[in-house]
Amino acid sequence: MAKAATPKIVLSPSRDIPFDKLFLSQSNVRRVKNGVTIEDLADDIERRGLLHGLNVRPEIDDDGEETGRFGIPAGGRRYCALAILVKRKRMDKTVPVPCVVKSATDPILAEEDSLAENSHREPLHPLDEFRGMKLLHDKGEREQAIAAHFRVTPAVVSQRLKLASVSPKLHDVYAAGDMTLDHLMAFTVSEDHKRQEQLWKQLDHSVNKSPGFIRDKLTEDMVPVSDRRVLFVGLDAYLAAGGTAPTRDLFEPDDGGWVSDPALLDRLVAEKLDTDAEAIKAEGWKWVEALIDLPYGYGGDCREIDAIREPPTEADEARIAELRAEADALEDQWAGKGDVPAEVDARVTAIDVELATLSRGRFTYDPEEQARAGVFVGLEADGTLYIDRGYVRPEDEPEDEIVEASDDEADAMVEPFGDEPADLAARTDVANPDGAAVSTPVAADSDDDDDEVIKPLPDRLVAELTASRTVALQDAFAQNPSVAFAAVLHAMVLTTFYQVRTETCLELSVSRVSFPFQAPGLRESAAVKAMEERHAGWKARLPKSDKDAWDAIQQLDGADQAALFAHCAAYAVNAQWEPVAKHGGGRVSAHGVARRIEHANVLARAIGFDMAATGWRPTYENYLGRVTKPRILEAVAEGTEPQKAGLIDHLKKGDMAREAERLLADSGWLPEPLRMPDVEPVLPIADTSVDGEEAEALPAFLGEDGEGEDSAYAIAAE
């Protein structure tokens, strides 16, 4: 028997019905306002017309006859929008409206039609939205117009267009659900499709696929607009010199974005620094040393000359009054208001800077002294010039003031190393304006990745790490007067009674320790800033003439004397490891360096010093990018878990180092040169009794540090 054919469906007819013959049906399930407002929908229909017809059913009277009116179970919002256009007199009330007419006796309930129309609706995939806006833009529509048409801000349109500009291959990955929208947003910081695709392929085997990591990788060869060099030169000057507009991140705060031509930027910085240096030298100085990043202790071997302050002139006072009046007017104008325009905020800042400069007055120098002195110039983090005037180099001192150095002082002078290790020679010698060479560290980028043996750390790296440790230890030392006193006393006893100097890490004259090797940025570290701030405070309190210093010190109370003593002694602390000449002849022996480090650990234990607590963290620049892959994996295994080291062991060295930096960020892990050795703790000083009798008490000021008896004056138990 033949199977009966399934009847074909018949679609409901469509017809144009005058608007005034339509009304909202009570069968419409939509009751709550949601999404685009009716007013916005009316505006859209006014611009582009009605894109979707209405679903209607004839109205039946009590006798079962059609009344000629039609209820709307599906399409109520469109009907309300049309009603607004009629009210605005933008549409006649008799205008025909496209409608799909269903039978009044249709077996499907009107409520079901209303629910189905809204339930079966599927919004565009975000990728289709991005591409759609790009098609409009490619056909000549401006971003502002697109934003107006779709009731969004121009910034949203810019974001959608940026997302549409990502590599089509990554679009396919996103459409397949293998990439999140956050990932896609991160890729917009680069316009290089090939680079985007390469990075995504690399992430297949990476444990870190975070959007932040993607942004970092795509911008690693760029320079942030917030970098001191860009701020110093100015973005306009960079663009005028041929630089391209900054790459922007439209989805995350980017401080202005990134510039992509570091070589051009460095050339502009060098030229502007040279120009500024010449202008400063024209003030009457013998020399000007201008560097982007002045090293810590740059003027340690120089003598500072005193400036003579001249109070503000009458013209300065008049200008000060004018600036204060302008500042008061701006404050009155904008007080209590929300967002202050950027130009107003910039003007207030400029007024504050000029007021501070004028209020300080002018500083002049003795012409004879100035003629033999010079100036150090660097860049601050905000791109302004850091100018430190008035330094006389030893070779520029008048001949009648030069005193022959003693044998001990000669031993302490830095001399060139004989046979330098290979790593020590990895430097770039840059000539300063006077022809002297300045050694700039070069990151060890040799890729001995295949070597699975953990080799000793490079000499230069150990020297740099221990330079950081020394500065931090100095800062902690300066905050512990009791230990400082004991350490200096210990050093004095050694030299006075035993004629030895290698049993202590304190280099006493007191001479300030310098660092022949130091990582970039050491001068801006927290420990250095703390030392400089403390030094400036004491300098302001002490008299200008050394003839008055003794009396001034006697007027300090015990606690201030102890704090000043500790601060001065801190500059003599030297915990830096340094390479020694293989065949002798250097300024220091291997035994001397070893004893120095050993005693530095004694002081550190007495203070309770912890390098991790000072804020030091292993980064790509200061450690991880400078060592071999086995060292990186060892650090991750020690600082986190051995399993995490296995997750990154397949990466290239650069990526491994950056991923290790992320994994170790909060671990507190330290490389060996920064750790405290596992040895017996320092013995506290015994009680002060001698043969059962009370010994003479220590000076009163040394007992007023508030540390308690147990923190006392610890020295090494030899």
C-alpha positions in Angstrom: 0.0 0.0 0.0 1.4 3.3 -1.0 2.4 5.7 1.8 0.3 8.9 1.8 2.3 12.1 0.9 2.8 14.6 3.6 0.9 17.7 2.8 2.9 20.8 1.9 2.8 23.8 4.3 1.0 26.9 3.2 2.4 30.3 4.4 0.0 32.9 5.7 -0.7 35.6 3.1 0.8 39.0 3.4 -1.1 42.3 2.7 -0.8 46.0 3.4 -3.2 47.1 6.1 -3.8 50.8 6.9 -2.1 51.7 10.2 -5.4 53.0 11.7 -6.9 49.5 11.3 -4.3 47.9 13.5 -4.3 47.6 17.3 -2.2 45.8 20.0 -3.5 42.4 20.9 -3.7 41.3 24.5 -2.1 38.1 23.3 1.3 39.8 23.0 3.5 38.3 25.7 6.0 41.2 25.8 5.2 43.3 28.9 8.6 44.4 30.1 10.6 47.1 28.3 13.9 45.7 27.2 16.7 46.7 24.8 16.4 49.6 22.4 13.9 52.2 23.4 10.7 52.8 21.4 11.9 56.3 20.6 15.2 54.9 19.1 13.3 52.3 17.1 11.1 55.1 15.7 14.2 57.0 14.7 15.6 54.0 13.0 12.3 53.3 11.1 12.2 56.9 10.0 15.7 56.6 8.5 15.6 53.2 6.9 11.9 52.2 6.8 10.2 49.1 8.3 12.5 46.1 7.9 10.1 43.5 9.3 6.3 43.3 8.9 3.8 42.8 11.6 2.1 39.5 12.5 -1.7 40.1 12.8 -5.0 38.3 13.2 -8.5 39.6 12.2 -10.7 40.9 15.1 -13.9 38.8 15.5 -17.1 40.3 16.9 -19.6 38.5 19.1 -21.4 37.1 16.1 -18.1 35.6 14.7 -17.8 38.1 12.0 -14.6 40.1 11.1 -14.8 43.7 12.1 -12.1 45.0 9.6 -9.6 45.6 12.4 -6.5 43.5 13.1 -4.9 42.7 16.4 -1.0 42.4 16.7 0.2 39.5 18.8 3.8 39.8 17.4 5.4 43.1 16.4 4.0 45.4 19.2 7.2 47.4 19.5 7.3 48.2 15.8 3.6 49.2 16.0 4.4 51.6 18.9 7.3 53.0 17.0 5.0 53.7 14.0 2.5 55.3 16.4 5.3 57.7 17.5 6.0 58.6 13.8 2.3 59.3 13.3 2.3 61.5 16.4 5.4 63.3 15.1 3.5 63.8 11.8 6.2 62.0 10.0 3.7 59.3 8.8 0.0 59.4 7.9 -2.3 57.3 10.0 -3.7 55.6 7.0 -0.4 54.5 5.5 -0.4 50.8 4.5 1.7 48.6 6.8 3.1 45.3 5.6 1.5 42.5 7.6 1.4 38.7 7.7 -2.2 37.8 8.3 -3.1 34.6 10.1 -6.5 33.2 10.4 -8.6 34.1 13.4 -9.2 30.3 13.9 -5.6 29.2 13.4 -4.9 26.2 15.6 -1.7 27.9 16.8 -2.4 30.2 19.7 -1.6 33.9 19.2 0.3 33.8 22.4 2.5 31.1 21.0 3.3 33.2 17.9 4.3 36.1 20.1 6.5 34.0 22.3 8.1 32.2 19.3 8.9 35.4 17.5 11.0 36.6 20.5 12.4 33.3 21.5 13.7 32.1 18.2 15.5 35.4 17.5 19.3 35.0 17.5 21.6 38.0 17.7 24.5 38.5 15.4 27.8 36.9 16.4 30.1 39.7 17.6 32.5 38.9 14.7 29.7 39.6 12.2 29.0 42.9 13.9 32.7 43.9 13.7 32.8 42.9 10.0 29.5 44.6 9.2 30.7 47.9 10.6 34.0 47.6 8.7 32.0 47.1 5.4 30.1 50.3 6.1 33.4 52.1 6.9 35.1 50.7 3.7 32.2 52.0 1.7 32.7 55.6 2.9 30.6 55.8 6.1 32.4 57.9 8.8 32.8 56.5 12.3 30.6 59.2 13.7 27.8 58.5 11.3 28.0 54.7 12.0 27.8 55.5 15.7 24.8 57.7 15.2 23.0 55.1 13.1 23.4 52.3 15.6 23.0 54.4 18.8 26.6 53.8 20.1 29.5 56.1 20.8 32.2 56.7 18.2 34.7 55.0 20.6 32.6 51.8 20.4 32.7 52.0 16.6 36.5 52.5 16.7 36.8 49.4 18.9 34.7 47.3 16.5 36.7 48.5 13.5 40.0 47.6 15.4 38.7 44.1 16.2 37.8 43.7 12.5 41.3 44.6 11.5 42.9 41.6 13.3 44.2 38.7 11.1 41.3 36.8 9.3 43.0 33.6 10.5 42.5 34.7 14.1 38.9 35.7 13.3 38.4 32.0 12.3 39.9 30.8 15.6 37.6 33.2 17.5 34.5 32.1 15.5 35.3 28.5 16.3 35.4 29.3 20.0 39.1 28.5 20.5 39.9 32.1 21.4 38.0 34.5 23.7 37.0 38.1 22.9 39.6 39.3 25.5 42.3 37.5 23.5 41.1 39.1 20.2 41.1 42.5 21.9 44.8 42.0 23.0 45.9 41.3 19.4 44.6 44.7 18.3 47.8 46.4 19.7 49.6 45.2 16.6 48.7 45.6 12.9 51.1 43.0 11.7 49.0 40.0 10.8 52.0 37.7 10.4 53.2 38.6 13.9 49.8 38.0 15.3 49.5 34.6 13.7 53.1 33.6 14.8 52.4 34.6 18.4 49.1 32.6 18.6 50.9 29.6 17.2 53.6 30.0 19.9 50.8 30.1 22.6 49.7 26.6 21.7 52.4 25.2 24.0 52.4 28.0 26.6 50.8 27.9 30.0 50.3 31.6 29.9 47.8 32.7 27.2 46.5 35.7 29.2 45.6 38.8 27.2 48.2 40.8 29.2 51.0 38.4 28.1 49.8 38.8 24.4 50.0 42.6 24.7 53.4 42.4 26.3 54.8 40.2 23.5 53.3 42.3 20.7 54.7 45.5 22.2 58.1 44.3 23.5 60.0 46.0 20.6 58.1 49.3 21.1 58.6 52.1 23.5 55.7 53.3 25.7 54.7 56.9 25.1 55.0 57.3 28.9 58.7 56.5 28.7 61.0 59.3 29.9 62.6 59.5 26.5 59.4 60.1 24.7 58.3 62.6 27.3 61.6 64.4 27.0 61.6 64.7 23.2 57.9 65.2 22.9 55.5 63.1 20.7 55.1 66.0 18.2 58.8 66.2 17.7 59.0 62.4 17.2 56.2 62.5 14.6 57.8 65.5 12.9 61.0 63.6 12.5 59.3 60.8 10.6 58.0 58.6 13.4 54.7 56.9 12.9 51.7 57.6 15.1 51.6 55.6 18.3 50.0 52.2 18.4 47.0 52.4 20.8 45.2 49.9 22.9 41.5 50.8 22.6 40.4 48.3 25.2 42.8 48.8 28.1 44.5 51.9 29.6 47.8 52.4 27.7 49.2 55.7 28.9 49.2 57.0 25.3 50.3 53.8 23.5 53.6 52.9 22.1 56.0 54.3 19.5 57.6 51.8 17.1 60.9 53.3 16.1 63.3 53.2 19.1 66.4 54.0 17.0 64.8 57.3 15.8 63.8 58.1 19.4 67.3 57.5 20.8 68.8 59.8 18.1 66.3 62.6 19.0 67.1 62.1 22.7 70.8 62.3 22.1 70.5 65.4 20.0 68.3 67.2 22.5 70.5 66.2 25.4 73.5 67.5 23.6 71.7 70.8 23.0 70.6 71.2 26.6 74.0 70.2 27.8 75.7 72.9 25.7 73.2 75.5 27.1 74.0 74.5 30.7 77.7 74.5 30.0 77.4 78.1 28.7 76.5 79.1 32.3 80.3 78.9 32.9 80.9 75.3 33.8 84.0 73.4 32.7 82.1 70.2 31.7 78.7 68.7 31.5 78.1 65.0 31.6 74.6 64.2 30.2 73.2 60.6 30.3 69.7 59.3 30.0 70.1 57.2 33.1 72.7 58.6 35.5 74.2 55.7 37.6 73.9 55.7 41.4 76.9 57.4 43.0 77.7 59.3 39.9 79.5 62.1 41.8 81.1 60.0 44.5 84.7 60.9 43.7 84.0 64.6 43.2 84.0 67.6 45.5 80.7 69.6 45.7 81.0 73.3 45.7 78.5 75.5 47.6 75.9 77.6 45.8 75.1 81.2 46.9 71.4 81.8 47.1 70.0 85.1 45.9 66.5 85.9 47.1 63.8 86.6 44.5 64.1 90.0 42.8 61.3 92.6 42.7 60.4 91.4 39.2 60.2 87.8 40.6 58.0 88.8 43.4 55.6 90.6 41.0 55.5 87.5 38.8 54.8 85.3 41.9 51.9 87.5 42.9 50.6 87.3 39.3 50.8 83.5 39.2 49.1 83.2 42.6 46.2 85.4 41.5 45.8 83.2 38.4 45.9 80.0 40.4 43.3 81.4 42.9 41.0 82.4 39.9 41.3 78.9 38.4 40.6 77.3 41.8 37.5 79.5 42.3 36.3 78.7 38.8 36.6 75.0 39.0 36.0 74.3 42.7 33.3 71.7 43.4 33.0 70.8 39.7 33.5 67.3 38.3 35.9 66.8 35.5 38.5 69.5 35.1 39.7 69.9 31.5 43.1 68.6 30.8 44.4 72.0 29.6 43.3 73.6 32.9 45.0 70.9 35.0 48.2 71.3 32.9 48.1 75.0 33.5 47.7 74.6 37.2 50.7 72.2 37.2 52.8 74.7 35.2 51.9 77.5 37.7 53.0 75.3 40.6 56.4 74.5 38.9 57.1 78.2 38.0 56.1 79.3 41.6 58.4 76.8 43.1 61.3 77.9 40.9 60.8 81.6 41.5 60.3 81.2 45.3 63.6 79.4 45.6 65.4 82.4 44.2 68.5 82.2 42.1 71.7 80.3 42.9 75.1 81.5 41.8 78.6 80.1 42.3 82.0 81.5 42.8 83.3 82.1 39.3 86.7 80.7 40.0 85.2 77.5 41.5 82.6 77.2 38.7 85.3 77.4 36.0 86.8 74.2 37.3 83.5 72.4 38.2 80.9 70.6 36.1 77.3 69.4 36.0 75.6 66.0 35.9 72.5 65.9 33.7 70.0 63.0 33.5 66.3 62.4 32.7 63.7 62.1 35.4 60.8 59.7 35.0 58.5 62.4 33.8 60.8 63.4 31.0 62.2 66.6 32.7 65.9 67.3 33.1 67.6 66.2 36.2 70.4 68.8 36.7 73.0 68.5 39.5 75.4 71.4 39.4 78.7 72.1 41.2 81.1 69.0 41.1 84.9 69.3 40.9 86.7 66.2 39.7 89.9 65.3 41.5 92.1 66.1 38.4 90.6 69.6 38.2 91.5 70.5 41.8 94.1 73.3 42.2 97.6 71.8 42.4 98.4 73.2 45.8 95.3 71.5 47.3 96.1 68.0 46.0 97.4 65.8 48.7 99.3 62.5 48.1 97.2 59.5 48.9 98.4 57.2 51.6 99.3 53.6 50.9 96.0 52.4 52.4 94.0 54.8 50.3 95.9 53.8 47.2 94.9 50.2 47.8 91.3 51.2 47.9 91.4 53.0 44.6 89.8 51.2 41.7 92.3 50.0 39.1 91.6 48.2 35.8 91.3 44.5 36.1 94.1 42.4 34.6 92.6 39.4 32.7 88.9 40.0 32.7 86.5 37.0 32.5 84.6 36.7 29.2 81.3 37.9 30.8 83.0 40.9 32.3 84.1 42.0 28.9 80.6 42.0 27.6 80.0 45.7 27.7 79.6 48.7 25.5 82.1 51.5 25.9 80.4 54.8 25.3 82.5 58.0 25.4 81.2 60.8 27.5 81.8 64.5 26.5 85.3 64.4 28.2 86.4 61.3 26.4 86.1 59.0 29.4 84.6 55.6 28.8 81.4 54.7 30.5 80.7 51.0 30.7 77.1 50.1 29.9 75.9 46.6 30.7 74.9 44.4 27.8 72.4 41.6 28.5 73.9 38.2 28.0 71.9 36.9 25.1 74.1 33.9 24.3 71.7 31.0 23.8 73.5 28.1 25.3 70.1 26.5 25.6 71.3 23.0 24.7 73.6 22.9 27.7 71.7 21.1 30.4 74.5 21.6 33.0 73.9 24.4 35.5 77.0 26.5 35.2 78.2 29.1 37.7 76.6 32.5 37.4 78.5 35.0 35.2 80.8 37.2 37.1 79.2 40.4 35.9 75.7 39.2 36.9 76.9 38.3 40.4 78.5 41.7 40.7 75.3 43.5 39.6 73.1 41.4 41.9 75.3 42.1 44.9 75.4 45.8 44.0 71.6 45.8 44.4 71.9 43.9 47.7 74.6 46.3 49.0 72.3 49.3 48.4 69.4 47.6 50.1 71.6 46.4 53.0 72.9 50.0 53.4 69.4 51.3 53.7 68.5 48.7 56.3 71.8 49.3 58.1 71.1 53.0 58.3 67.9 52.3 60.1 69.6 50.2 62.8 71.9 52.5 64.8 72.9 49.9 67.4 74.2 47.5 64.8 75.9 50.3 62.9 77.8 51.4 66.0 78.9 47.8 66.8 80.0 47.2 63.2 82.1 50.4 63.1 83.5 49.7 66.5 84.5 46.2 65.3 86.2 47.6 62.2 88.1 50.1 64.4 89.3 47.5 66.8 90.5 45.3 63.9 92.6 48.1 62.5 93.8 49.5 65.8 94.8 46.3 67.6 95.3 43.7 64.9 96.4 45.7 61.9 94.0 43.9 59.5 91.2 45.3 57.4 89.9 42.2 55.5 87.8 40.9 58.4 85.1 43.4 57.9 82.9 44.5 55.1 83.0 48.1 56.2 85.4 50.3 54.2 86.2 52.9 56.7 87.7 56.2 56.3 84.7 56.6 56.1 84.7 56.4 52.3 81.6 56.1 50.2 81.3 52.8 48.3 81.0 53.0 44.5 79.8 50.3 42.2 81.9 49.5 39.1 79.0 47.2 38.1 75.4 48.1 38.5 72.2 47.1 36.8 70.3 49.9 35.0 67.9 51.9 37.1 69.7 51.3 40.4 69.7 55.1 41.1 65.9 55.0 41.1 65.4 52.0 43.4 63.5 52.4 46.6 66.6 51.9 48.8 68.6 54.6 46.9 65.7 57.0 47.2 65.4 56.3 50.9 69.1 56.9 51.4 69.0 60.2 49.4 66.0 61.5 51.2 67.6 60.7 54.5 70.9 62.4 53.4 69.1 65.5 52.2 67.3 65.8 55.6 70.6 65.7 57.5 72.3 68.0 55.1 69.5 70.6 55.7 70.0 70.3 59.5 73.8 70.5 59.6 75.7 73.8 59.2 77.3 74.7 55.9 80.7 75.2 57.3 82.6 72.2 58.7 84.0 74.4 61.4 80.6 74.6 63.0 79.8 70.9 62.5 81.2 69.8 65.9 79.1 72.2 67.9 76.0 71.4 65.9 76.5 67.6 66.5 76.8 68.2 70.2 73.4 70.0 70.3 71.7 66.8 68.9 70.1 64.5 71.4 71.2 60.9 71.8 68.7 59.5 69.3 69.6 62.0 66.6 73.3 61.4 67.1 72.8 57.7 66.8 70.7 58.0 63.7 73.3 60.4 62.1 76.1 58.0 63.1 74.3 55.0 61.4 73.6 57.0 58.3 77.2 58.0 57.8 78.4 54.5 58.5 75.9 53.0 56.1 77.8 54.5 53.1 80.9 52.4 54.0 79.0 49.1 53.8 80.2 47.1 50.9 78.5 43.8 50.2 79.3 43.6 46.5 81.1 40.6 45.1 83.6 41.5 42.4 85.9 39.5 40.1 89.5 39.6 40.9 92.5 39.4 38.5 93.5 35.8 37.8 97.2 36.5 38.3 97.1 39.0 41.1 97.9 42.7 40.9 94.3 43.9 41.4 93.1 46.2 44.1 91.5 43.3 46.1 92.2 39.6 46.6 89.8 36.7 46.4 90.3 36.2 50.1 89.4 39.8 50.9 86.2 39.6 48.8 85.2 36.4 50.5 85.7 37.8 54.0 83.9 41.0 53.0 80.8 39.0 51.9 81.0 36.8 55.0 80.9 39.8 57.3 78.1 41.5 55.2 76.1 38.4 56.0 76.9 38.9 59.7 75.5 42.4 59.6 72.5 41.3 57.6 71.6 38.7 60.2 72.1 41.2 63.0 69.7 43.6 61.3 67.2 40.9 60.3 67.7 41.9 56.7 65.8 40.1 53.9 66.4 41.1 50.3 62.9 39.9 49.2 61.3 42.1 51.9 62.9 45.2 50.3 60.9 44.6 47.2 63.5 42.9 45.0 61.9 40.5 42.4 63.5 38.5 39.7 62.7 40.0 36.3 63.8 39.5 32.7 66.1 42.5 32.9 67.8 41.9 36.3 68.3 38.1 36.2 66.1 35.8 34.2 67.1 37.1 30.8 70.8 37.0 31.7 71.1 33.3 32.7 70.8 30.0 30.8 67.6 27.9 30.5 68.6 25.4 33.2 69.1 28.3 35.6 65.6 29.6 34.7 64.0 26.2 35.2 65.9 25.8 38.5 64.6 29.1 39.7 60.9 28.3 38.9 61.2 24.8 40.5 62.7 26.3 43.7 60.4 29.4 43.9 57.1 27.6 43.0 56.7 23.9 42.2 58.8 21.5 40.2 55.8 20.8 38.0 55.6 24.4 36.9 59.1 24.3 35.6 58.0 21.4 33.4 55.3 23.5 31.9 57.7 26.0 30.4 60.7 23.9 29.6 59.8 23.7 25.9 59.7 27.5 25.4 62.4 29.6 23.7 64.8 31.3 26.1 63.2 34.8 25.9 59.7 33.5 26.3 60.8 31.2 29.1 62.4 34.0 31.0 59.3 36.3 30.7 57.0 33.5 31.8 59.3 32.7 34.7 59.1 36.3 35.7 55.3 36.0 36.0 55.5 32.7 37.9 58.1 34.1 40.4 56.5 37.5 40.9 55.2 36.9 44.4 57.3 33.8 45.4 60.0 35.6 47.3 62.6 33.6 45.5 66.1 35.0 45.4 69.2 34.0 43.4 72.1 32.6 45.4 74.1 35.9 45.6 71.1 37.6 47.3 70.3 34.8 49.8 71.4 34.6 53.4 73.6 31.6 53.9 72.5 28.9 56.3 74.9 29.4 59.2 74.8 29.8 62.9 73.1 33.1 63.9 75.1 36.0 65.2 75.7 35.9 69.0 74.3 38.8 70.9 76.8 40.8 72.9 77.2 39.3 76.3 76.1 41.1 79.5 78.2 44.1 80.4 79.5 42.8 83.7 83.3 42.3 84.2 84.4 39.9 86.9 80.9 40.1 88.5 81.0 43.9 88.5 79.0 46.2 86.3 81.1 47.4 83.4 81.1 50.9 82.2 77.9 51.6 80.3 77.9 52.3 76.6 77.4 55.9 75.5 73.9 57.0 76.4 72.9 57.9 72.9 73.4 54.3 71.8 70.7 53.0 74.1 68.0 55.2 72.9 67.1 53.5 69.6 64.0 51.9 71.2 65.1 48.4 69.9 65.2 46.7 73.3 68.1 44.8 74.9 67.9 41.8 72.6 68.4 43.9 69.4 71.7 45.1 70.8 75.1 45.6 69.6 75.9 42.3 67.8 79.2 41.6 66.2 80.6 38.5 64.6 81.5 35.6 66.7 84.9 34.9 65.2 
